[in-house]
Amino acid sequence: MKFYNREKELETLRLAEELSGSESQMTVLTGRRRIGKTKLLLRFSEGKPTVYLFVSRKSQNILCQQFAEIASASLDVPIGQYIRFADLLEHLLRISIQRPFTLIIDEFQEFENIDRSIIGDIQRVWDLNKDRSRVNLLLSGSVYSMMHRIFEDEKQPLFSRASYIIRLQPFRTDVLKQILRDNNPDYTAEDLLALYSFTGGVAWYVELLMKAKATTFEKMTDYIFSEDSFFISEGKNLLIEEFGRDYNIYFSILECVARGVNTRGELETAVGKSELGGYLAKLISDYGLISPLRPIFSKPSTKITRYYIADNMLTFWFRFIYKYMNYIEAGSIDLLKQVFLRDYSTFSGQMLERFFRQQAKESGEYTTIGNFWDRRGEHETDIILANDLNKTLIIGEIKRQAKNFELAKLQDNADYFLNIYPEYKSYKLDLVSLDMRNM
């Protein structure tokens, strides 16, 4: 698959490279696994003097031997032997005084698993040498919790050392449309919704489907629900390392959230654990996996908070793969596919709401985006878009099919909302119905 998008990230990398001509710059690139971090860095460094180092779980001594050989071959200079990474880094920084280059260290967080002292040693070497050296240092990592702590916890050695921190996001909805158009000019809204629902715009998943010619809903479904499917084990592959020995509790929470058990009280009952506050806080702040959803304009302290999995693929995986793992273990993939097809309409309807809210956010046209529900769940509105500058308000209902739209119900919900927030009665109001034709 050709390289798509990432113009903003490439511009930041180019700026860091330019500044590194005067003194070394450190740029951190984070993002969930499969998002395309390595591909972006290699694309940026193509044709430039570059040393690419991948940190695998080996002893520091063995890693240094391998890294020295790679650096020597990449820069065409003798490096020598090292047993400590900090000493090797110092040597590379000194080389850059006369020969500026880009140094990429991929899966940087693995240094902590090898020897936690390495991070402190890197900080010391960097502080002593960055001003007179000329390395464009690019550090990439996939374990969100560890990268967040290493570079954004003020108690850690590398806190505030990075000039730039790039958080690589999934492809935008318009990029997904472009990719699908390039691979299937006759794609339908159902195909686009499926691609969005299954991948959430994560580059590697999109590329897998496009390479397999799975460009329609039917072909994507056949590809995903096959015995050798990459998607079957993906959730465990992504998250077990993140969660460690508590993964069973976290997996139980995520499975419940994926099937609609989304308030704290409901979750504590379903999981059978009375105090989930700490786990929920970590899932939000440390792991970035779930997000709290509150009625638009409500206070952060409101008790009618719902939780949702922020990642589309993981929402799908916990809803249809993890929940039915016994089907997979019994070799009943076809039965699992039948369950998926039975429940897809409801699942994709929820994803359609997410699609339109994301699309609205990407447009940059609104000051506030959200939805609304009351404590009893009797007045629920799928999407509300406000622009405080031009005093406009859009209140909408989202359905897969236009025939299911109920104008009277939408009007009733809008009236209820405006009674709660009368300050918006002066805004120009537009009631809209959004369906798959509007994608």
N, C-alpha and C positions, 0 to 999 in steps of 0.2 A: 504494500500500500504506500502511495506517495506521502510525502510529508505535508501535514496540514496545520494551518494556524500557527500559534505560538509567536506571533510577531512582537507582541509586547514583551514577552520573556527574552526573546533574542535581542531586543533593543537594550534591556537591562544588562544582559551579558556583554554586549558590545561596549556599553558605557564602563563597566567594570574593567574590561580589557584595556580600554583607552587610559583609564586612571592608573592602571598597573604599570604603565610606561614610566611613571614617576616614582611610585612606591607600590609595594605589593598590596593586592586587594584580596579579601576573603569574601566569597559569595556562597551562601548556603541555599541549596535547592531541596525542598521537601515535597512530599506528596505520597499518597498511598501507592502500594505496589501496583505495577502495570500501567501507571498513569502516563509513562513516556519520558521519565527523567533522563535515563541514560541516552535514549535516542536524541533528545534535545541537546544534551551536552556534546555528543559526538557530531551532531549536525553543526553546532556552533563552531567546534574546533576543527572541522574538516579543512585540510590544507594549511593548517597553522602548526607551528612547533608545539607539540603536546605530549605530555606524559600521562597515560591513563592507568590508574592503579585501582584494582578491585579488592576490597578487604574481605577475605574469607576467614573462616574460623580455623586458623592454624596458629602455631606458636609464633610469637613475635620474631624469633630468630629466623624461622623458615620464611615468613612473610618478607622480612627485610632482604634476605638473599634473592628472592624472586623479584621484589621491587627494584633492587639495585640493577639486576640484569635488564629489566624492562626500561628503566630510566637511561641506562647506558646505551641501549639499542635505539631508543627514541631520540636521544639528544646527540648520539654519536660522540660520546666522551666517556673516558674511563671513570667509573664511580667508586670501585673498591668494595670492600666487605663491611657490613654493618650488622649488629645484633640488636640495636635499639632504633626504633623508627624515628625518634626525635633527632638522633644524630644524622640519619639519612636525610631527613627534611632540612636540617641546617645546611648540609652539603648542597642540596638542590637550590636552596635560597641563595647561597653564595655563587653558584653557577649563573643564576639569573641576573646577577649584577652586570655581567658582560653580555649574557645571552638570554633576553627575556623569553618566557614561554608560559604556556598554560599547563597547570597541574590539576588533574581531575582525580579526586579520591572518592570512589563510589562505595556505597554502603558503609559510610564513615562510622556509623553508630556501632559497628561490630568491634571497633577498638575497645569499647567498654567490656565486651564479652571476653576479649583476649587478655587484657590487663588494664584495669581502670586507671592506672597511673599514666598511661600513654597520653590521655587527654590533657592532663596537667603539664606533662613534658612538652606537648605541642604548643600549649599556651606560652610557656617560657621561651621556647625557641622563636615563636612568632613575634612576641613582643620585642625581643632583642634584635631581630633581623629584618622586620618588615619595612622599616623606613628606608633602608639602603638597598634592599633587593627589589626585583621587578618580576615577581611571579603573579600570574592571574590564577589564584587558588580557588577551585570550584569543588565544594564538598556536597555530596549528595547522599541522601539516606531515606529508607522506606519505612522504618519502624517509627511511627509518628511520635509515640510517647517518649522514646529515647532522644530523638532529634530535637523535640520541643524542649526537653529538660537540658540537654547539652548546651544549646545556644540561647535559650530564653529564660532559664532559671538563674537569677542573679547570684545564687550561691555556687554556680558552676564556673570552672576556669575560663571557658570560652564565651561566657556571657558578654555581650556588647562588642565582641571582636569582629563580627561579620559586618561588612559595609552594606550588604544587601541580603535579605532573606526572601527567596522566591517560593511561594506556595503554589505549586503547579496544580491547576484545576482541570476537571474533565472538559472535553470539548463542549462548546456552546451549542445550543439547539440549531443555530443557523449553519454551523460547521457539520453537524450530523446530517442535515439536509443535503449539504454539498457533497459529502462522502457518499450518501445513498444515491444521489443523482448521478454521480460519476460511475457508480457500479451497477445501477439499475435505473435508467432514465424513466421507466414507467412505474416507479414505486408508488404505493398507495399510502394514505394516512395510516392505515393499519400496520403497514411495514415500518413506517417511521416511529409510531408509538411503540412497537415491539423492540426496535433497536434501542430506543431511549430507555425502555423499561428494563431490558436485559443488561445493558451496558452502562447506562448513566453517563455515556460519553467517555468512559475510560478507554484510552487509546488501544491498549493491547486486546481487549475484548472486541472492540470494533474491528480491529485488524484481523483477528481470528475469523470472525464471521465473513468479512469481505473476501479473505483469501479462500475460504471454503465455498464461495459463491452463494452464501446464505444471505440473500438480500431481500427475501420476502418473509412474512410472518411464518408461513408454513415451513420454509426451509430453515429458518432460525430455530424453530421449535424442534424439528427433526435433528438438527445438529446438536442442540443442547441436551436433548433427552436421548442420547445414544450411550451405549455401554462404555465407550472409551472417551466420553466427553470430558474436556478440560474443566468444565463448569462444575462437575459433580463434587470434586474435592477442593474446589477453590476457596470456599469459606474457611475451612479448617487450615488450609495452607497459609492463608493470609493472617489469621487471628490467633492461633494457638501460641505462637511465639510472643505476640503482644501481651496476652493475658497470663501466661505462665500457669501455675498450678491452680489458679482460681478460674480457669477457663470454663468449667462446667456451669458456674453461676452466671458468668457473663453471657455464655451461649443461651442459657435458659431465658435470661432477660431479653436478649435480642430476638429469640424465637417468638416470645410472647408479643413484643412490640410489633413484629412483622405481621402477626395475624390479628392485630387490632386491639390488643390489651395494652392500653397506652397511658393510663394514669398511674400515679405511684401506688395508690391504694389497690387498684386492680392487679398491678404487677406483684405487690407483696403477697397478695392472696394466691395468685397463680403460681408463683415461684415457691411459695411456702416458706418465706423468710421475712421476718417482721421488720427488719431495718435494711432497706436497700438504698438509702440516701447516699452512702459513701460510694457504692458501686455505680449508681447513676451519675454522680458527680464526676467520677473518673471516666465513664463512658463519654461524657460531654467534654470535659476539660483536658484530660490526659490523652484520650484516644481519638477524640473527634469523630466518634461513630454515631452518636445520637444527638439530636437537637431538641430543646424544649420548644413547643409550639403553644403560643398563648393567643387568645382572641386579640385581634388588631386593636391598638390603642389601650389595651389593658396594662396594668402595672406589673412589673417583674415579679412582685410578691403575690400575684393572684394564685389562688388555690385550684383554679380550673385549667391547670397546665396539662397538656398532652405531650407525649414523647414520640418521636419517629426516627427511624434509621435514615441518616442523611445520605447514605450511599445506595443508589438504585439496585446495583447488582447484589449487594448484600441483603437488601430488602427481599429481592426475589429468592436468593439462596436460602435465607432462613424461613421464608414462607413456603417454599415448594421443595427444597432439597433436604435441609436439616430436619425439618418437621417429619419427613417421610423417609428417614434414613433406613428404616427397616425394610421398605420396599426395595431399596438399592441393594441391601445386604442379601435379600432373597432373590435377587436377579430379576425383579419385576419392573424394569424400566418402562415398559409399555403401559403398565397399570399406573405408574407415577405420571406418565404423560397424559393419561386420561383424567387424572385428578386435576392436573394443571389446566387442561382444556375446559374442564367443568367450572373451575373457579377463575379463569382468566378474565372474564368480563368484569368481575368485581375488582380484581387486582389492577387491571389496566385502567379502569375508571379512576382509581386513586392516583395512578401514575399520570393520567391525563391532567388531573388537577395540578399535580406537581409540575408538569410540563408547562402549563400556561402561566403559573406563578414564576417559574424560572425565566420564561420568555419575556414576561413583563419586567423582571429585574434586569435582564440583559439589554432591554430597550433604553434604560436610563431615563424614562419619561415620567417616573412617579417618585414622590418623596416617601410614600409609605405603601407597602405591599403586604397583604395578609389575607386571612379569612376570619370568620366570626362565628361564635356559638355562645349560647347562654348556659347557665349552670344546669338546667334541666335537659339541654340538648334539643329543645323544641324549635328554636329559631337558629338555623345553621346556614351560613352563606359561604359558598365555595371560594369566592375571590372578591376582594375589595382593593381598589387601587385609588389612591388619593394623590393629588398634586396640589400642595399648599401654595404654590406660586401663582397658578392660574385659577385656583379655587374650583377644581373639578373633582368629581367623585364618580367612580365606576363601581357598581355593585352587580355581581354576575353569578350565574349558575352554570355549572359545567356538567355536561352529559356526553356520553359516547355518541348518542343519537339525538338529533334535534327533536324528534317526535316525543321524547320524554320530558321536554321542557314544560314547566308549569309557571306561566306568567303571574298568575294570582298568588302563588306561593312565594315567588321572588318578591313581588310587591309587598306582601305581608312581612317578609323578613327585612326588607329595606325600611319599612315604616317602623318596625321594632328597633332596628339599629339606630335610626335617626332620633328616636325617642330617648335612647340611652345616651347618644352623643348629639344633642341639639345644635351644637356649634357648627355642625356640618350641614344643617338645613339651608344655609345660605350658599352652599356650593352648587354648581351646576351638576345635576344628577343624571347619570345615564345607566339605565338597566340593560344588561346584555345577557344573551345566551351564547355560550361557547360550546362547540362540539368538534368532532374530528375534522370537519370541513374547514375549521379555522386554524388548523395546525400549519 
